Every structure is written in C-alpha cells, then in structure tokens.
Amino acid sequence: MAMLAQSAGPFALGTFSAPDGEPFPGLLVEDRVLDLRSALDWAPSDLRAVVERWEETLPLLHALADDDALGWRPLEGLRVHAPIEPRQIFQSGANYRQHVIDLEIAHRSPDDPRTVEEAREEIAAVMDRRAAEDLPYVFIGLPSAITGPYDDVVLPAWAEKPDWELELAAVIAKPAYQVTVEEALEYVAGYTIANDLTDRATVFRRDMKAIGTDWLRCKNAPGFTPLGPWLVPAESIADTGDLRVTLKLNGDTMQDESTKDMLFGVARLVSYASQTAQLLPSDLVLTGSPAGNGIHWGRLLRDGDVMEGSITGLGVQRTRCVAEGTT
C-alpha cells in the first residue's frame, strides 16, 4: 500500500515495484514516481547504487524532478519497499535522556531503597555525565532484520515482550573512517525512519549477567526493523536536532518527542562509529529512540496491533503486527 509522500524538499527517493514486477529505485515527487533505471544513463539497479554516486547524482535528481515530460507513473498502485538495503547498521542505544530514565525506572529492582523521584534524579545525573564525557553507545544490527514501511511485522513466538522504538536513521553516502564531528555530515546522503523493534525479555542475558546485553537475540528477528518509506536528501532537512518523532499504536500516541532530547546528535554518532569501523555507502546510523516505549506504558506489542511512525519531513510508515504462525 502506497501512502502519500509527506516528505520535505522537492523530492524523495524510494524503492518501488509494480504488481508482479521487480523492485526498482525511484524518484518521488509529490504523488508520482520516476524509474531511475531508465532516467539515469548508467541505469542503477537499486538505490544503493544511486547513493554510491551521490555527489554526482544529486544535481541530476534535481533536474529530473523538474522535468514533467519524463515517464512518470502514479505512486498509487505501486508497492513501497524499504528504501535502501544497507551493508551495515549502526544502532545507538540510550541516546534520549528521558527514554533512558524511564527504562531505568521500569527495570529497577523491587528492593531498590530509593523513591522513584530519587532514582530519577540519580539517573538524570548519570545521563548528564555521559553527555559531558562524550561517550555514545553504539552497537551493530543485521540488514536481514529490515522490512518495508507498510509490511506486516511477524512477532516471533519466543518474543515475550516485543516493543517499539521509532528512530531517525542517517544514510551514509561515502566511505567514512575516522572522520571528525565537524566533517561527519558531509558523509550523510539523507535520512529515513526506522522502527527498531526490541524484545525486552531478552535484552539482558539471564544465564550470564556479567556479559550484559544480547542485541542479536532481542533486536534482529526477520522484519524487526521496518524502514522508510523514503530516503529524504540531507539538504531537505534543515535541522536534525529539532525533528518530531511520533509513534501511534492503534491510533493512540505513545511516543511524541523532539530530537532535541538526544544526548548525541547525528554528526557525533557518525563520527564516533567511524573511529572504530569504516562506514560504507548505504549504511544506516540509527540515532536512538525517545521516551514512550511499551515497557514504559506497560503495554507491549501483540497480534493485530498497528503502528504508525512519523518523523518531521520523512513521511509516515504503517505496519501491522502478526503473531508467528498466523500469517
């Protein structure tokens, strides 16, 4: 199902397919799509190929967006896939101040002698110290977890506490290794929406507490990262530090926070990840999720739930949860 664009700037990019057709990289202007395989001389097979030549292609995309004589087709009737297939996914944890405080309160021990107010104050102080010491928390996700922005999300039978985490995702344009904060945004092609689902019951290893978190188990089931709908060029997003991140569950608003609450912005996260690993074209850097997750509300995902996620200028994704074995 293709929904209206609702994206910032003169155009966005996506991956589309006609019924029974092969997915193709497309240029989206309002409610019409141009197949970039025929519109660009070098016939890119997918959006990753476009991003790999981002600096030379961006001016061409602007020219194409203004040409009404080309072979545009209506968005309606096209299937919208995840906009891009990354090689690597870098995920940021504990990056929204209020979100971390809420999670710590939700997970605190029953015999914790502190009042809720005392616990909040202490956790807030820890967050402020992390920001002052400039230490983001970044880990790795699997591309196989990605699914489309309107596809069903299968909840595995083993996932006892599946939760939502809507996030701003940066898409890398060119190889980045040990780049500075000041130059990091030069390596970003654009932005999209990711819902980084997490099974809260398997975040921490019960059998080996000293090892800590188990990100493979809790975050990487097939389809646990709905992505898109669009890749919006970075030049169309004026300030990634002031975007509204909103998730609705069955029509009720659960997350509604500004990216102002992030401890570390996009540039800092890209730079930090690049100090250890080489970021590659099409890679995603997820920037963390704000307060309002299911564990906070005491309401986790279940069969039949519909999540609607939006971020200012990046469109809207809509996914339905389906219990494993009922598809």
Residue pairs with C-beta under 8 A, 6 or more apart in sequence:
1 79
1 80
1 150
1 318
2 16
2 75
2 76
2 77
2 78
2 79
2 80
2 150
3 80
3 150
3 229
3 315
3 316
3 318
4 31
4 75
5 12
5 28
5 30
5 31
5 75
5 230
5 315
6 310
6 315
6 316
7 28
7 230
7 232
7 236
7 313
7 314
7 315
8 232
8 236
8 237
8 312
8 313
8 314
9 232
9 233
9 235
9 236
9 237
9 313
10 29
10 62
10 65
10 66
10 236
11 27
11 28
11 29
11 61
11 62
11 65
11 233
12 28
12 230
12 231
12 232
12 233
12 236
12 315
13 25
13 26
13 27
13 28
13 47
13 50
13 61
13 83
13 190
13 230
13 231
13 232
13 233
14 25
14 26
14 28
14 33
14 47
14 80
14 81
14 83
14 228
14 229
14 230
14 231
15 23
15 24
15 25
15 26
15 46
15 47
15 80
15 81
15 82
15 83
15 84
16 23
16 24
16 26
16 33
16 75
16 78
16 79
16 80
16 81
17 23
17 24
17 78
17 79
17 81
18 77
18 78
18 79
19 77
19 79
23 46
23 81
24 35
24 36
24 37
24 46
25 35
25 36
25 37
25 44
25 45
25 46
25 47
25 49
25 50
26 33
26 34
26 35
26 36
26 78
27 33
27 34
27 36
27 39
27 61
27 64
27 65
28 75
28 230
29 65
29 72
31 74
31 75
31 76
32 72
32 73
32 74
32 75
33 72
33 73
33 74
33 75
33 78
34 64
34 70
34 71
34 72
34 73
35 71
35 73
36 44
36 50
37 43
37 44
37 45
38 71
39 64
39 70
39 71
40 50
40 57
40 60
40 64
42 53
44 50
44 53
46 84
46 85
47 83
47 84
47 85
47 231
47 282
48 84
48 85
48 86
48 281
48 282
50 57
51 84
51 171
51 172
51 173
51 189
51 231
51 281
51 282
52 174
52 281
52 282
54 173
54 174
54 189
54 281
55 173
55 174
58 233
58 235
61 233
64 70
79 148
80 148
80 149
80 150
80 228
80 229
81 148
81 228
82 146
82 147
82 148
82 149
82 226
82 227
82 228
83 192
83 227
83 228
83 229
83 230
83 231
84 171
84 192
84 227
84 231
84 282
85 143
85 146
85 282
86 143
86 146
86 171
86 282
86 283
86 284
87 143
87 280
87 281
87 282
87 283
88 140
88 143
88 277
88 279
88 280
88 283
88 284
89 140
89 141
89 142
89 143
89 145
89 146
89 225
89 283
89 284
89 286
90 138
90 139
90 140
90 141
90 269
90 273
90 277
90 279
90 283
90 284
90 285
90 286
91 138
91 139
91 140
91 141
91 196
91 215
91 219
91 286
92 136
92 137
92 138
92 264
92 269
92 285
92 286
92 287
92 288
93 137
93 138
93 139
93 288
94 100
94 103
94 130
94 137
94 263
94 288
95 136
95 137
95 262
95 263
95 264
95 269
95 287
95 288
95 289
96 257
96 261
96 262
96 263
96 288
96 289
96 290
96 291
97 124
97 127
97 261
97 262
97 263
98 257
98 261
98 290
98 291
99 257
99 261
99 288
99 289
99 290
99 291
99 292
99 293
100 123
100 127
101 120
101 123
101 124
101 127
101 291
102 291
102 292
102 293
102 295
102 296
103 293
103 295
103 296
104 119
104 123
105 116
105 119
105 120
105 123
106 295
106 296
107 295
108 114
108 119
112 119
114 122
127 263
130 263
131 263
131 264
134 264
134 268
136 263
136 264
136 268
136 269
136 272
138 269
138 272
138 273
139 213
139 215
140 215
141 196
141 215
141 219
141 220
141 225
141 284
141 286
142 216
142 220
144 220
144 222
145 219
145 220
145 221
145 222
145 223
145 224
145 225
146 223
146 225
146 226
146 227
147 153
147 222
147 223
147 224
147 225
147 226
147 227
147 319
148 226
148 227
148 228
149 193
149 226
149 227
149 228
149 229
149 315
149 317
149 318
149 319
150 229
150 317
150 318
150 319
151 223
151 226
151 319
152 223
152 319
152 320
152 321
152 322
152 327
153 197
153 223
153 224
153 226
153 307
153 319
153 320
153 321
153 322
154 221
154 222
154 223
154 322
154 323
154 324
154 327
155 162
155 301
155 302
155 303
155 321
155 322
155 323
155 324
156 199
156 221
156 324
157 323
157 324
157 325
158 199
158 202
159 199
159 201
159 202
159 221
160 199
160 200
160 201
160 202
161 199
161 200
161 201
161 294
161 295
161 300
162 197
162 198
162 199
162 200
162 294
162 300
162 301
162 321
163 197
163 198
163 199
163 200
163 293
163 294
163 295
163 300
163 301
164 195
164 197
164 247
164 249
164 254
164 255
164 293
164 294
164 301
164 307
164 309
165 195
165 196
165 197
165 198
165 289
165 293
166 193
166 194
166 195
166 196
166 245
166 246
166 247
166 255
166 289
166 290
166 309
166 311
167 193
167 194
167 195
167 196
167 245
167 286
167 287
167 288
167 289
168 191
168 193
168 194
168 240
168 243
168 245
168 259
168 266
168 286
168 287
168 311
168 314
169 191
169 192
169 193
169 194
169 227
169 284
169 285
169 286
169 287
170 188
170 190
170 191
170 240
170 266
170 269
170 270
170 284
170 285
170 287
171 188
171 189
171 190
171 191
171 192
171 231
171 282
171 283
171 284
172 187
172 188
172 189
172 270
172 279
172 280
172 281
172 282
172 283
172 284
172 285
173 187
173 188
173 189
173 281
174 187
174 281
175 278
175 279
175 280
175 281
176 184
176 187
176 270
176 274
176 278
176 279
177 274
177 277
177 278
177 279
178 274
178 275
179 186
179 187
179 270
179 271
179 274
180 271
181 267
181 268
181 271
182 267
184 266
184 267
184 268
184 270
184 271
184 274
185 234
185 266
185 267
185 270
187 270
187 274
187 279
188 234
188 266
188 270
189 231
189 233
189 234
189 281
190 231
190 232
190 233
190 234
190 236
190 237
191 231
191 232
191 234
191 237
191 240
191 311
191 314
192 227
192 228
192 229
192 230
192 231
192 232
192 284
192 314
193 227
193 228
193 229
193 309
193 310
193 311
193 314
193 315
193 317
194 225
194 226
194 227
194 284
194 286
195 225
195 226
195 227
195 247
195 307
195 309
195 317
195 319
196 219
196 224
196 225
196 286
196 289
197 219
197 221
197 224
197 225
197 226
197 301
198 218
198 219
198 224
199 217
199 218
199 219
199 221
200 218
200 294
200 295
200 300
201 218
202 214
202 217
202 218
203 213
203 214
203 218
204 212
204 213
204 214
205 211
205 212
205 213
205 214
219 225
226 307
226 309
226 317
226 319
227 284
227 317
228 315
228 317
229 315
229 316
229 317
230 314
230 315
232 313
232 314
232 315
236 313
237 243
237 313
237 314
240 259
240 265
240 266
241 259
241 260
241 262
241 265
242 258
242 259
242 260
243 258
243 259
243 311
243 312
243 313
243 314
244 256
244 257
244 258
244 259
244 310
244 311
244 312
245 255
245 256
245 257
245 258
245 259
245 289
245 290
245 311
246 253
246 255
246 256
246 309
246 310
246 311
247 253
247 254
247 255
247 256
247 292
247 307
247 308
247 309
247 310
248 254
248 307
248 308
248 309
249 294
249 299
249 305
249 306
249 307
250 305
250 306
251 306
251 308
254 292
254 293
254 294
254 297
255 289
255 290
255 291
255 292
255 293
256 292
257 290
257 291
257 292
259 265
259 287
259 290
261 290
261 291
262 287
262 288
264 272
265 287
266 285
266 287
269 285
269 287
270 279
270 285
273 279
273 285
279 285
294 300
294 301
301 307
301 321
302 321
302 323
303 321
303 322
303 323
303 326
304 320
304 321
304 322
305 320
305 321
306 318
306 319
306 320
306 321
307 317
307 318
307 319
307 320
307 321
308 316
308 317
308 318
309 316
309 317
309 318
309 319
310 316
310 317
